[in-house]
């Protein structure tokens, strides 16, 4: 990874970002582009197509849980931009239901996106990074539920716990090849994540502000800053870590 003028040390890199159409994913694409990173922006929603920028941003509409989507994303990075240095596994879903009301479909849907999708993209990225021999950084976007439980969030908590363990294994296997892997574990972030399930999605998320010692929830750009740090050579001796960006939520 090359150095850039303002010291972020990512300029000239190539990244794949999943869940790129909105929220933390969109903020991450913007952070990377501002620092000269070429990006494959992937999302299930066709809204991601508005990010297309020839020579700078390639877009891919696909299901993160589909193996071919992961293969295609890494192939796009290699064929259009010459390789892959950074993977940001950001795509995710949530369902908030008591354990006894959680259906098999709820469980399967969340595990497919949050765990299987992360595994597939990390596997394909690792293969490319290893083959190229120039190392790389895999950043998985988790949650405070990587380390603590969420009442009425059995499937979500389990999927994010799996993501944390997967990341540690990637770090162990990747270390000898210069491939780092870390988790960003946000607290509640103001996004459109719940808009499909309740009309007051953003307001509902903001209501969790008092549960964070800082007294508020995060903005997507704040999480993107942490992702960018872990993606860059600034964090060159950090791997296998679960990095809390949760306003102090898990400090108690």
C-alpha positions, 0 to 999 in steps of 0.5 A: 500500500502506498503512502499519501500526502495526508498520511492515511497511507492508503492512496493507490490501494484497491478496495471492495466494500459490501453494503456500499449503497447507504449508511456505514458502507457509503461513508466508507466508500467516500472515505476511501475515495477521498484518499485515492483508493479505487473501489468496487462498491457492492450492494443488493440494492441497485441504488449502489449504481449511482456510485459508479465512476469510471476508473475509480469506482466499479459497482456490483449489484448482488447478494452478499450471501451468494458465492458467485457475488463474492467471486465476481467482486474480487475478480472485478477488483483484479481485472479493472484495478489490477489487484486487491488490497482492502476488503470491507465486509460491511453488509448486514441485516438485523431482526429483533425478536424474542428467542421463542418468536425467532423463526428458522427463516429469521435465523437463516437469513441473518446467518446467510448475510452476516456470517456466510457473506463475510466468510465468502468475501473474506475467502475470495479476498484472501485467495487474491491477496495471497496469490498476489503476495503483497498482503492486505487488510480485511475489515469486518464490520461487526457490532457490540454484540460481538462481545455482549448479548442483545436481548431479543437479538439471538440470531443477530448476536450469534451471527456477529459472534461468529464474525468475530471468531472468523476474523481471528482465524483469518488473522492467524492464517493471514499473518505469515502472508502479511494479510491482516484481519480486524473487526470494527464493533460499533454501538448503535449507528444512525442509518436506514437499517430499520427503515424496512421494518418500522416507519420511525427507524432512525428515531428509534435508533436515536432513542438508544443514545442514553445507553451509551456513556457518550450520551448519543449514537454514532454517525456513519462517518465516525465508524468509517474513520475507524474502518479506514484506519484499520484498512490502512498501513497506519494500523500495520501491527493490529490484527485479530482485534475486535475494535470497539467504536461504541461510545463506551457501551461495552465498557460497563 
